[in-house]
Amino acid sequence: MSIVRPAQDGNTEAAAAGEAGTAGAHRHDPGRAPQFRPDGHEPGTGELIRQATRQVSDLMRAELRLAVAELKAKVRHAGTGAGMFGGAALIALYGLAALITAAIAAIAVALPVWASALIIGGFLMLVAGVLALLGRAQTRRASPAMPEQAVDGAKQTVTELKERAAHR
């Protein structure tokens, strides 16, 4: 994208948006080290702090962009995998239904069909009850939903940083 603007002598010049080089523009290319002036004038402490702050800020933005790009790729793969697991679960459900029907048919050889269906239905309800109890126990272990180890680690890091800053 280009911006066409008149130069001071009346001619037009095309300049890319965000391009540094105009008078008074203070842009920093994050890929390059700060340039020192050739006239022998070294930057002052304030300017060095500004440059360091800008570089840290640029670094943090770059790291965040990288993290976002990584997470997008991982979420895309996770979504695809979840969809495939869902499809597998649906096919397995149909397979289970076929096996249950076969079990009912096998028991129906010795008993009436309603009795064999009642036996298989009761067995399935018993399995569902056991799974529900196990699931409830696991859910109780998951609360509260706060990463306790990560929070403790972050608190320790903050404490250490405060202690180091106090000793300086």
TIDODO-620142 format. One record per residue (C-alpha): residue in three letters; z negated, x, y. Coordinates in steps of 0.02 Angstrom, whole numbers, plus 50000, padded with zeros to 5 digits. Each point is the difference from the previous one (the first is absolute). Layout:
BEGIN
AlaZXY/...
***
This chain:
BEGIN
Met500005000050000/Ser500505007550167/Ile499484996350176/Val501275003450136/Arg499205004250166/Pro500665007850159/Ala499535018150028/Gln499375005850168/Asp501755006150049/Gly500764982849969/Asn500785003649829/Thr499434990649847/Glu499205008549853/Ala499624993149827/Ala498265003649942/Ala499264994749835/Ala498524988450014/Gly498395009749993/Glu500865016650038/Ala498935012650091/Gly500785011150129/Thr499994989050153/Ala498965005850146/Gly498184995549979/Ala500164995049817/His498655007249891/Arg500604997049823/His499505010849855/Asp501055002749845/Pro498724999149858/Gly501055011949895/Arg499865014550121/Ala498615010650068/Pro499624998050186/Gln501095010750111/Phe499205011850124/Arg500775002350169/Pro501055015850021/Asp499285003650173/Gly498455007549920/His498914985150046/Glu498944995949848/Pro499434982049979/Gly498224996150048/Thr498634993349889/Gly500344982150052/Glu501835001449955/Leu499605008349834/Ile498774985949959/Arg501324987150047/Gln501265008849887/Ala498765000949857/Thr499544981750022/Arg501834995150003/Gln500365010449844/Val498534992449905/Ser500574982750054/Asp501795003749944/Leu499355006849835/Met498944984549970/Arg501474988550039/Ala501115009949881/Glu498674999049864/Leu499834981350026/Arg501894997749989/Leu500015009949838/Ala498554989849930/Val500884983650045/Ala501625005949919/Glu499075005149841/Leu499054983549993/Lys501594989950023/Ala500825009049854/Lys498464997949890/Val499824981550045/Arg501834997149959/His499785008149829/Ala498364990749971/Gly500844983550042/Thr501435003449880/Gly498775004949864/Ala498944984650031/Gly501534989049986/Met500465008249835/Phe498224997749935/Gly500104981750052/Gly501614997949903/Ala499235008549849/Ala498484988750011/Leu501104984550004/Ile500995005549847/Ala498385004549911/Leu499334982650040/Tyr501524992149917/Gly499785011649852/Leu498174995349986/Ala500474981650003/Ala501225003049858/Leu498665009249899/Ile498764985950030/Thr501284987449942/Ala500295010549844/Ala498125000649966/Ile499874981150018/Ala501484997949882/Ala499225011949873/Ile498344990749999/Ala500944983449993/Val500565004649824/Ala498214997249938/Leu499354987650130/Pro500754986350108/Val500935006250155/Trp498694992750119/Ala498595009349911/Ser500925016750005/Ala500394997550185/Leu498154995850030/Ile499445015949911/Ile501205011350097/Gly499584991150165/Gly498135002549971/Phe500275018449959/Leu501025002550160/Met498664991450105/Leu498685011649924/Val501055015450046/Ala500264993150176/Gly498124997450022/Val499605017949945/Leu501335006950118/Ala499314989450144/Leu498245006849972/Leu500645017949994/Gly501024997150157/Arg498504992850093/Ala498965015349954/Gln501365011750064/Thr500184990150162/Arg498145001350034/Arg500105018949980/Ala501365000850133/Ser498974993050144/Pro499725004750136/Ala501815004450034/Met499635015750100/Pro500485017749949/Glu498215006649995/Gln500435017949949/Ala501335001750135/Val498834993150133/Asp498625012049947/Gly501225014650005/Ala500594995250174/Lys498214998750062/Gln499615017349930/Thr501545007350085/Val499514992450168/Thr498235006749981/Glu500645017649959/Leu501184999850148/Lys498594994650116/Glu498885013849934/Arg501365013150025/Ala500334994050176/Ala498135000750040/His499875018149940/Arg501375006250116/
***
